[in-house]
Amino acid sequence: MSISIRILVNSNNRKEIFMKANISSVDRIIRLILGTVIIALGLYFQSWWGVIGAIPIITALVNYCPAYTLIGVSTKAKIKTEKLKG
């Protein structure tokens, strides 16, 4: 299993961390709606469980799901590229 987080060193010798996107646009919309509904239900029932709604919203906004990485799933479409002929 490979980890989708990459650490790169730029020209200023600073380390930068990049996460490979693994969430499709449809998945993002579903997560945003689901997170909003969970938060709204938490507010309606005056329960702290509504805080859990932040998780799908945050993963949708950063376009990365750590759970998908753990199980090796990606809903992001892969773009085919042609190799350049030399």
Biopython code that builds the backbone (N, CA, C, O; Angstrom):
import numpy as np
from Bio.PDB.StructureBuilder import StructureBuilder

atoms = [
    (1, "MET", "N", (0.849, -1.165, 0.000)),
    (1, "MET", "CA", (0.000, 0.000, 0.000)),
    (1, "MET", "C", (0.896, 1.229, 0.000)),
    (1, "MET", "O", (1.865, 1.295, 0.756)),
    (2, "SER", "N", (0.577, 2.195, -0.841)),
    (2, "SER", "CA", (1.372, 3.406, -0.893)),
    (2, "SER", "C", (0.642, 4.534, -0.187)),
    (2, "SER", "O", (-0.588, 4.563, -0.150)),
    (3, "ILE", "N", (1.394, 5.446, 0.363)),
    (3, "ILE", "CA", (0.825, 6.594, 1.043)),
    (3, "ILE", "C", (0.785, 7.744, 0.058)),
    (3, "ILE", "O", (1.744, 7.969, -0.680)),
    (4, "SER", "N", (-0.324, 8.478, 0.042)),
    (4, "SER", "CA", (-0.528, 9.525, -0.945)),
    (4, "SER", "C", (0.005, 10.889, -0.520)),
    (4, "SER", "O", (-0.236, 11.882, -1.207)),
    (5, "ILE", "N", (0.709, 10.954, 0.578)),
    (5, "ILE", "CA", (1.267, 12.223, 1.017)),
    (5, "ILE", "C", (2.704, 12.300, 0.551)),
    (5, "ILE", "O", (3.496, 11.393, 0.806)),
    (6, "ARG", "N", (3.042, 13.375, -0.128)),
    (6, "ARG", "CA", (4.390, 13.548, -0.636)),
    (6, "ARG", "C", (5.049, 14.727, 0.046)),
    (6, "ARG", "O", (4.423, 15.770, 0.239)),
    (7, "ILE", "N", (6.307, 14.567, 0.409)),
    (7, "ILE", "CA", (7.071, 15.665, 0.979)),
    (7, "ILE", "C", (8.113, 16.060, -0.040)),
    (7, "ILE", "O", (8.951, 15.247, -0.431)),
    (8, "LEU", "N", (8.063, 17.311, -0.472)),
    (8, "LEU", "CA", (8.990, 17.815, -1.468)),
    (8, "LEU", "C", (9.842, 18.916, -0.856)),
    (8, "LEU", "O", (9.380, 19.663, 0.007)),
    (9, "VAL", "N", (11.046, 19.010, -1.292)),
    (9, "VAL", "CA", (11.931, 20.083, -0.847)),
    (9, "VAL", "C", (12.080, 21.050, -2.010)),
    (9, "VAL", "O", (12.527, 20.668, -3.091)),
    (10, "ASN", "N", (11.700, 22.313, -1.782)),
    (10, "ASN", "CA", (11.785, 23.291, -2.863)),
    (10, "ASN", "C", (13.166, 23.944, -2.891)),
    (10, "ASN", "O", (14.055, 23.562, -2.130)),
    (11, "SER", "N", (13.338, 24.919, -3.761)),
    (11, "SER", "CA", (14.648, 25.540, -3.952)),
    (11, "SER", "C", (15.138, 26.285, -2.716)),
    (11, "SER", "O", (16.343, 26.485, -2.562)),
    (12, "ASN", "N", (14.239, 26.696, -1.837)),
    (12, "ASN", "CA", (14.639, 27.389, -0.605)),
    (12, "ASN", "C", (14.913, 26.411, 0.525)),
    (12, "ASN", "O", (15.054, 26.814, 1.680)),
    (13, "ASN", "N", (14.990, 25.126, 0.198)),
    (13, "ASN", "CA", (15.246, 24.057, 1.164)),
    (13, "ASN", "C", (14.134, 23.955, 2.209)),
    (13, "ASN", "O", (14.380, 23.535, 3.340)),
    (14, "ARG", "N", (12.907, 24.339, 1.831)),
    (14, "ARG", "CA", (11.744, 24.191, 2.699)),
    (14, "ARG", "C", (10.987, 22.935, 2.310)),
    (14, "ARG", "O", (10.818, 22.644, 1.126)),
    (15, "LYS", "N", (10.541, 22.205, 3.295)),
    (15, "LYS", "CA", (9.754, 21.005, 3.020)),
    (15, "LYS", "C", (8.292, 21.396, 2.864)),
    (15, "LYS", "O", (7.754, 22.159, 3.667)),
    (16, "GLU", "N", (7.662, 20.877, 1.840)),
    (16, "GLU", "CA", (6.244, 21.113, 1.612)),
    (16, "GLU", "C", (5.546, 19.765, 1.502)),
    (16, "GLU", "O", (6.071, 18.831, 0.896)),
    (17, "ILE", "N", (4.366, 19.675, 2.089)),
    (17, "ILE", "CA", (3.610, 18.423, 2.079)),
    (17, "ILE", "C", (2.443, 18.563, 1.106)),
    (17, "ILE", "O", (1.662, 19.512, 1.185)),
    (18, "PHE", "N", (2.339, 17.600, 0.186)),
    (18, "PHE", "CA", (1.260, 17.591, -0.793)),
    (18, "PHE", "C", (0.455, 16.308, -0.626)),
    (18, "PHE", "O", (1.016, 15.216, -0.532)),
    (19, "MET", "N", (-0.863, 16.455, -0.592)),
    (19, "MET", "CA", (-1.739, 15.297, -0.526)),
    (19, "MET", "C", (-2.362, 15.093, -1.900)),
    (19, "MET", "O", (-2.859, 16.041, -2.508)),
    (20, "LYS", "N", (-2.336, 13.895, -2.372)),
    (20, "LYS", "CA", (-2.917, 13.575, -3.674)),
    (20, "LYS", "C", (-4.435, 13.502, -3.524)),
    (20, "LYS", "O", (-4.946, 12.767, -2.680)),
    (21, "ALA", "N", (-5.148, 14.265, -4.343)),
    (21, "ALA", "CA", (-6.612, 14.297, -4.279)),
    (21, "ALA", "C", (-7.177, 12.912, -4.584)),
    (21, "ALA", "O", (-6.761, 12.264, -5.544)),
    (22, "ASN", "N", (-8.123, 12.462, -3.768)),
    (22, "ASN", "CA", (-8.726, 11.155, -3.992)),
    (22, "ASN", "C", (-10.255, 11.191, -3.898)),
    (22, "ASN", "O", (-10.889, 10.160, -3.675)),
    (23, "ILE", "N", (-10.846, 12.386, -4.070)),
    (23, "ILE", "CA", (-12.290, 12.544, -3.988)),
    (23, "ILE", "C", (-12.797, 13.179, -5.280)),
    (23, "ILE", "O", (-12.274, 14.204, -5.717)),
    (24, "SER", "N", (-13.817, 12.571, -5.891)),
    (24, "SER", "CA", (-14.391, 13.108, -7.127)),
    (24, "SER", "C", (-15.334, 14.269, -6.805)),
    (24, "SER", "O", (-15.653, 14.522, -5.643)),
    (25, "SER", "N", (-15.769, 14.962, -7.844)),
    (25, "SER", "CA", (-16.669, 16.103, -7.642)),
    (25, "SER", "C", (-18.027, 15.651, -7.098)),
    (25, "SER", "O", (-18.622, 16.345, -6.274)),
    (26, "VAL", "N", (-18.519, 14.501, -7.547)),
    (26, "VAL", "CA", (-19.793, 13.977, -7.025)),
    (26, "VAL", "C", (-19.638, 13.611, -5.552)),
    (26, "VAL", "O", (-20.524, 13.890, -4.745)),
    (27, "ASP", "N", (-18.525, 12.994, -5.205)),
    (27, "ASP", "CA", (-18.229, 12.630, -3.822)),
    (27, "ASP", "C", (-18.162, 13.886, -2.947)),
    (27, "ASP", "O", (-18.645, 13.880, -1.814)),
    (28, "ARG", "N", (-17.569, 14.953, -3.466)),
    (28, "ARG", "CA", (-17.477, 16.217, -2.726)),
    (28, "ARG", "C", (-18.857, 16.780, -2.430)),
    (28, "ARG", "O", (-19.129, 17.216, -1.311)),
    (29, "ILE", "N", (-19.730, 16.770, -3.434)),
    (29, "ILE", "CA", (-21.083, 17.313, -3.247)),
    (29, "ILE", "C", (-21.844, 16.507, -2.209)),
    (29, "ILE", "O", (-22.513, 17.074, -1.345)),
    (30, "ILE", "N", (-21.745, 15.180, -2.291)),
    (30, "ILE", "CA", (-22.415, 14.308, -1.320)),
    (30, "ILE", "C", (-21.900, 14.581, 0.085)),
    (30, "ILE", "O", (-22.685, 14.658, 1.030)),
    (31, "ARG", "N", (-20.587, 14.729, 0.232)),
    (31, "ARG", "CA", (-19.996, 15.001, 1.544)),
    (31, "ARG", "C", (-20.445, 16.352, 2.097)),
    (31, "ARG", "O", (-20.730, 16.471, 3.289)),
    (32, "LEU", "N", (-20.509, 17.367, 1.239)),
    (32, "LEU", "CA", (-20.954, 18.682, 1.696)),
    (32, "LEU", "C", (-22.409, 18.650, 2.159)),
    (32, "LEU", "O", (-22.748, 19.230, 3.191)),
    (33, "ILE", "N", (-23.263, 17.976, 1.400)),
    (33, "ILE", "CA", (-24.680, 17.871, 1.777)),
    (33, "ILE", "C", (-24.824, 17.058, 3.062)),
    (33, "ILE", "O", (-25.522, 17.473, 3.987)),
    (34, "LEU", "N", (-24.163, 15.902, 3.118)),
    (34, "LEU", "CA", (-24.249, 15.045, 4.293)),
    (34, "LEU", "C", (-23.736, 15.754, 5.549)),
    (34, "LEU", "O", (-24.365, 15.680, 6.605)),
    (35, "GLY", "N", (-22.606, 16.432, 5.437)),
    (35, "GLY", "CA", (-22.053, 17.164, 6.576)),
    (35, "GLY", "C", (-22.985, 18.253, 7.056)),
    (35, "GLY", "O", (-23.154, 18.446, 8.260)),
    (36, "THR", "N", (-23.597, 18.971, 6.115)),
    (36, "THR", "CA", (-24.537, 20.030, 6.478)),
    (36, "THR", "C", (-25.760, 19.462, 7.181)),
    (36, "THR", "O", (-26.235, 20.033, 8.163)),
    (37, "VAL", "N", (-26.273, 18.336, 6.681)),
    (37, "VAL", "CA", (-27.445, 17.696, 7.302)),
    (37, "VAL", "C", (-27.111, 17.219, 8.719)),
    (37, "VAL", "O", (-27.914, 17.390, 9.636)),
    (38, "ILE", "N", (-25.932, 16.622, 8.895)),
    (38, "ILE", "CA", (-25.538, 16.133, 10.230)),
    (38, "ILE", "C", (-25.421, 17.299, 11.208)),
    (38, "ILE", "O", (-25.872, 17.199, 12.349)),
    (39, "ILE", "N", (-24.820, 18.401, 10.769)),
    (39, "ILE", "CA", (-24.692, 19.573, 11.640)),
    (39, "ILE", "C", (-26.072, 20.147, 11.966)),
    (39, "ILE", "O", (-26.336, 20.506, 13.114)),
    (40, "ALA", "N", (-26.952, 20.236, 10.967)),
    (40, "ALA", "CA", (-28.306, 20.760, 11.195)),
    (40, "ALA", "C", (-29.083, 19.886, 12.181)),
    (40, "ALA", "O", (-29.782, 20.398, 13.055)),
    (41, "LEU", "N", (-28.955, 18.556, 12.034)),
    (41, "LEU", "CA", (-29.636, 17.653, 12.975)),
    (41, "LEU", "C", (-29.058, 17.790, 14.382)),
    (41, "LEU", "O", (-29.793, 17.740, 15.368)),
    (42, "GLY", "N", (-27.749, 17.962, 14.467)),
    (42, "GLY", "CA", (-27.122, 18.164, 15.772)),
    (42, "GLY", "C", (-27.615, 19.432, 16.445)),
    (42, "GLY", "O", (-27.832, 19.456, 17.656)),
    (43, "LEU", "N", (-27.792, 20.492, 15.653)),
    (43, "LEU", "CA", (-28.320, 21.744, 16.212)),
    (43, "LEU", "C", (-29.788, 21.592, 16.591)),
    (43, "LEU", "O", (-30.212, 22.070, 17.643)),
    (44, "TYR", "N", (-30.560, 20.929, 15.740)),
    (44, "TYR", "CA", (-31.991, 20.754, 16.002)),
    (44, "TYR", "C", (-32.231, 19.958, 17.288)),
    (44, "TYR", "O", (-33.068, 20.328, 18.112)),
    (45, "PHE", "N", (-31.483, 18.858, 17.446)),
    (45, "PHE", "CA", (-31.647, 18.016, 18.630)),
    (45, "PHE", "C", (-30.767, 18.459, 19.794)),
    (45, "PHE", "O", (-30.735, 17.803, 20.835)),
    (46, "GLN", "N", (-30.056, 19.567, 19.621)),
    (46, "GLN", "CA", (-29.161, 20.119, 20.636)),
    (46, "GLN", "C", (-28.198, 19.056, 21.153)),
    (46, "GLN", "O", (-28.084, 18.815, 22.355)),
    (47, "SER", "N", (-27.506, 18.426, 20.196)),
    (47, "SER", "CA", (-26.581, 17.344, 20.514)),
    (47, "SER", "C", (-25.193, 17.680, 19.982)),
    (47, "SER", "O", (-25.048, 18.320, 18.941)),
    (48, "TRP", "N", (-24.184, 17.239, 20.711)),
    (48, "TRP", "CA", (-22.801, 17.426, 20.268)),
    (48, "TRP", "C", (-22.449, 16.524, 19.098)),
    (48, "TRP", "O", (-21.404, 16.710, 18.474)),
    (49, "TRP", "N", (-23.290, 15.559, 18.788)),
    (49, "TRP", "CA", (-23.034, 14.671, 17.660)),
    (49, "TRP", "C", (-23.001, 15.440, 16.340)),
    (49, "TRP", "O", (-22.442, 14.959, 15.354)),
    (50, "GLY", "N", (-23.586, 16.614, 16.318)),
    (50, "GLY", "CA", (-23.561, 17.440, 15.120)),
    (50, "GLY", "C", (-22.163, 17.873, 14.723)),
    (50, "GLY", "O", (-21.922, 18.207, 13.563)),
    (51, "VAL", "N", (-21.242, 17.872, 15.670)),
    (51, "VAL", "CA", (-19.851, 18.245, 15.386)),
    (51, "VAL", "C", (-19.223, 17.260, 14.395)),
    (51, "VAL", "O", (-18.325, 17.631, 13.639)),
    (52, "ILE", "N", (-19.688, 16.023, 14.395)),
    (52, "ILE", "CA", (-19.165, 15.016, 13.467)),
    (52, "ILE", "C", (-19.411, 15.437, 12.017)),
    (52, "ILE", "O", (-18.694, 14.994, 11.121)),
    (53, "GLY", "N", (-20.402, 16.277, 11.776)),
    (53, "GLY", "CA", (-20.685, 16.770, 10.432)),
    (53, "GLY", "C", (-19.543, 17.571, 9.833)),
    (53, "GLY", "O", (-19.480, 17.751, 8.617)),
    (54, "ALA", "N", (-18.639, 18.053, 10.675)),
    (54, "ALA", "CA", (-17.485, 18.813, 10.179)),
    (54, "ALA", "C", (-16.518, 17.913, 9.411)),
    (54, "ALA", "O", (-15.814, 18.388, 8.520)),
    (55, "ILE", "N", (-16.475, 16.634, 9.741)),
    (55, "ILE", "CA", (-15.523, 15.720, 9.090)),
    (55, "ILE", "C", (-15.790, 15.593, 7.595)),
    (55, "ILE", "O", (-14.864, 15.800, 6.811)),
    (56, "PRO", "N", (-17.016, 15.260, 7.152)),
    (56, "PRO", "CA", (-17.221, 15.185, 5.706)),
    (56, "PRO", "C", (-17.058, 16.537, 5.013)),
    (56, "PRO", "O", (-16.636, 16.592, 3.858)),
    (57, "ILE", "N", (-17.387, 17.627, 5.708)),
    (57, "ILE", "CA", (-17.218, 18.946, 5.095)),
    (57, "ILE", "C", (-15.738, 19.267, 4.901)),
    (57, "ILE", "O", (-15.346, 19.758, 3.842)),
    (58, "ILE", "N", (-14.926, 18.999, 5.897)),
    (58, "ILE", "CA", (-13.484, 19.276, 5.791)),
    (58, "ILE", "C", (-12.849, 18.413, 4.704)),
    (58, "ILE", "O", (-12.051, 18.910, 3.909)),
    (59, "THR", "N", (-13.195, 17.124, 4.662)),
    (59, "THR", "CA", (-12.609, 16.263, 3.630)),
    (59, "THR", "C", (-13.047, 16.699, 2.240)),
    (59, "THR", "O", (-12.286, 16.561, 1.283)),
    (60, "ALA", "N", (-14.265, 17.224, 2.113)),
    (60, "ALA", "CA", (-14.725, 17.719, 0.809)),
    (60, "ALA", "C", (-13.965, 18.979, 0.416)),
    (60, "ALA", "O", (-13.614, 19.146, -0.752)),
    (61, "LEU", "N", (-13.706, 19.861, 1.367)),
    (61, "LEU", "CA", (-13.019, 21.113, 1.061)),
    (61, "LEU", "C", (-11.551, 20.913, 0.703)),
    (61, "LEU", "O", (-11.020, 21.628, -0.148)),
    (62, "VAL", "N", (-10.886, 19.947, 1.344)),
    (62, "VAL", "CA", (-9.471, 19.711, 1.025)),
    (62, "VAL", "C", (-9.307, 18.675, -0.086)),
    (62, "VAL", "O", (-8.194, 18.425, -0.548)),
    (63, "ASN", "N", (-10.425, 18.073, -0.513)),
    (63, "ASN", "CA", (-10.417, 17.116, -1.630)),
    (63, "ASN", "C", (-9.558, 15.880, -1.341)),
    (63, "ASN", "O", (-8.967, 15.297, -2.250)),
    (64, "TYR", "N", (-9.499, 15.498, -0.082)),
    (64, "TYR", "CA", (-8.673, 14.364, 0.330)),
    (64, "TYR", "C", (-9.334, 13.665, 1.507)),
    (64, "TYR", "O", (-9.758, 14.309, 2.466)),
    (65, "CYS", "N", (-9.418, 12.341, 1.426)),
    (65, "CYS", "CA", (-9.989, 11.535, 2.503)),
    (65, "CYS", "C", (-8.943, 10.553, 3.010)),
    (65, "CYS", "O", (-8.561, 9.640, 2.277)),
    (66, "PRO", "N", (-8.470, 10.713, 4.242)),
    (66, "PRO", "CA", (-7.468, 9.789, 4.780)),
    (66, "PRO", "C", (-7.970, 8.347, 4.847)),
    (66, "PRO", "O", (-7.183, 7.415, 4.679)),
    (67, "ALA", "N", (-9.257, 8.151, 5.089)),
    (67, "ALA", "CA", (-9.806, 6.788, 5.151)),
    (67, "ALA", "C", (-9.692, 6.100, 3.798)),
    (67, "ALA", "O", (-9.414, 4.903, 3.731)),
    (68, "TYR", "N", (-9.907, 6.853, 2.712)),
    (68, "TYR", "CA", (-9.750, 6.285, 1.377)),
    (68, "TYR", "C", (-8.317, 5.822, 1.156)),
    (68, "TYR", "O", (-8.086, 4.784, 0.535)),
    (69, "THR", "N", (-7.368, 6.576, 1.656)),
    (69, "THR", "CA", (-5.953, 6.202, 1.514)),
    (69, "THR", "C", (-5.671, 4.895, 2.249)),
    (69, "THR", "O", (-4.956, 4.032, 1.739)),
    (70, "LEU", "N", (-6.235, 4.750, 3.450)),
    (70, "LEU", "CA", (-5.996, 3.540, 4.241)),
    (70, "LEU", "C", (-6.523, 2.284, 3.552)),
    (70, "LEU", "O", (-5.900, 1.225, 3.625)),
    (71, "ILE", "N", (-7.678, 2.403, 2.880)),
    (71, "ILE", "CA", (-8.252, 1.215, 2.235)),
    (71, "ILE", "C", (-7.919, 1.143, 0.751)),
    (71, "ILE", "O", (-8.335, 0.208, 0.067)),
    (72, "GLY", "N", (-7.167, 2.128, 0.244)),
    (72, "GLY", "CA", (-6.710, 2.080, -1.147)),
    (72, "GLY", "C", (-7.776, 2.418, -2.174)),
    (72, "GLY", "O", (-7.769, 1.871, -3.277)),
    (73, "VAL", "N", (-8.695, 3.315, -1.822)),
    (73, "VAL", "CA", (-9.781, 3.687, -2.721)),
    (73, "VAL", "C", (-9.589, 5.124, -3.185)),
    (73, "VAL", "O", (-9.097, 5.969, -2.437)),
    (74, "SER", "N", (-9.979, 5.391, -4.421)),
    (74, "SER", "CA", (-9.996, 6.753, -4.941)),
    (74, "SER", "C", (-11.185, 6.881, -5.877)),
    (74, "SER", "O", (-11.355, 6.072, -6.789)),
    (75, "THR", "N", (-12.016, 7.908, -5.649)),
    (75, "THR", "CA", (-13.138, 8.145, -6.543)),
    (75, "THR", "C", (-12.779, 9.200, -7.591)),
    (75, "THR", "O", (-13.596, 9.526, -8.452)),
    (76, "LYS", "N", (-11.587, 9.720, -7.517)),
    (76, "LYS", "CA", (-11.112, 10.723, -8.472)),
    (76, "LYS", "C", (-10.798, 10.055, -9.799)),
    (76, "LYS", "O", (-10.130, 9.022, -9.840)),
    (77, "ALA", "N", (-11.283, 10.646, -10.883)),
    (77, "ALA", "CA", (-11.038, 10.088, -12.213)),
    (77, "ALA", "C", (-9.567, 10.257, -12.583)),
    (77, "ALA", "O", (-8.951, 11.289, -12.317)),
    (78, "LYS", "N", (-9.032, 9.230, -13.194)),
    (78, "LYS", "CA", (-7.645, 9.299, -13.642)),
    (78, "LYS", "C", (-7.621, 9.819, -15.072)),
    (78, "LYS", "O", (-8.396, 9.380, -15.922)),
    (79, "ILE", "N", (-6.731, 10.750, -15.319)),
    (79, "ILE", "CA", (-6.618, 11.351, -16.639)),
    (79, "ILE", "C", (-5.513, 10.624, -17.411)),
    (79, "ILE", "O", (-4.378, 10.519, -16.945)),
    (80, "LYS", "N", (-5.865, 10.127, -18.591)),
    (80, "LYS", "CA", (-4.871, 9.460, -19.420)),
    (80, "LYS", "C", (-4.025, 10.515, -20.120)),
    (80, "LYS", "O", (-4.545, 11.490, -20.662)),
    (81, "THR", "N", (-2.753, 10.310, -20.100)),
    (81, "THR", "CA", (-1.842, 11.210, -20.789)),
    (81, "THR", "C", (-1.021, 10.422, -21.783)),
    (81, "THR", "O", (-0.734, 9.243, -21.575)),
    (82, "GLU", "N", (-0.650, 11.073, -22.853)),
    (82, "GLU", "CA", (0.185, 10.430, -23.848)),
    (82, "GLU", "C", (1.639, 10.770, -23.567)),
    (82, "GLU", "O", (1.976, 11.888, -23.179)),
    (83, "LYS", "N", (2.488, 9.773, -23.775)),
    (83, "LYS", "CA", (3.910, 10.049, -23.602)),
    (83, "LYS", "C", (4.399, 10.891, -24.778)),
    (83, "LYS", "O", (3.997, 10.693, -25.924)),
    (84, "LEU", "N", (5.268, 11.823, -24.456)),
    (84, "LEU", "CA", (5.845, 12.656, -25.506)),
    (84, "LEU", "C", (6.863, 11.870, -26.282)),
    (84, "LEU", "O", (7.700, 11.177, -25.704)),
    (85, "LYS", "N", (6.794, 11.974, -27.578)),
    (85, "LYS", "CA", (7.764, 11.273, -28.414)),
    (85, "LYS", "C", (8.999, 12.141, -28.561)),
    (85, "LYS", "O", (8.912, 13.332, -28.858)),
    (86, "GLY", "N", (10.134, 11.531, -28.353)),
    (86, "GLY", "CA", (11.384, 12.289, -28.374)),
    (86, "GLY", "C", (12.047, 12.360, -29.686)),
    (86, "GLY", "O", (13.106, 12.975, -29.810)),
]
sb = StructureBuilder()
sb.init_structure("model")
sb.init_model(0)
sb.init_chain("A")
sb.init_seg("    ")
for serial, (resi, resn, name, xyz) in enumerate(atoms, 1):
    if name == "N":
        sb.init_residue(resn, " ", resi, " ")
    sb.init_atom(name, np.array(xyz, "f"), 0.0, 1.0, " ", f" {name:<3s}", serial, name[0])
structure = sb.get_structure()
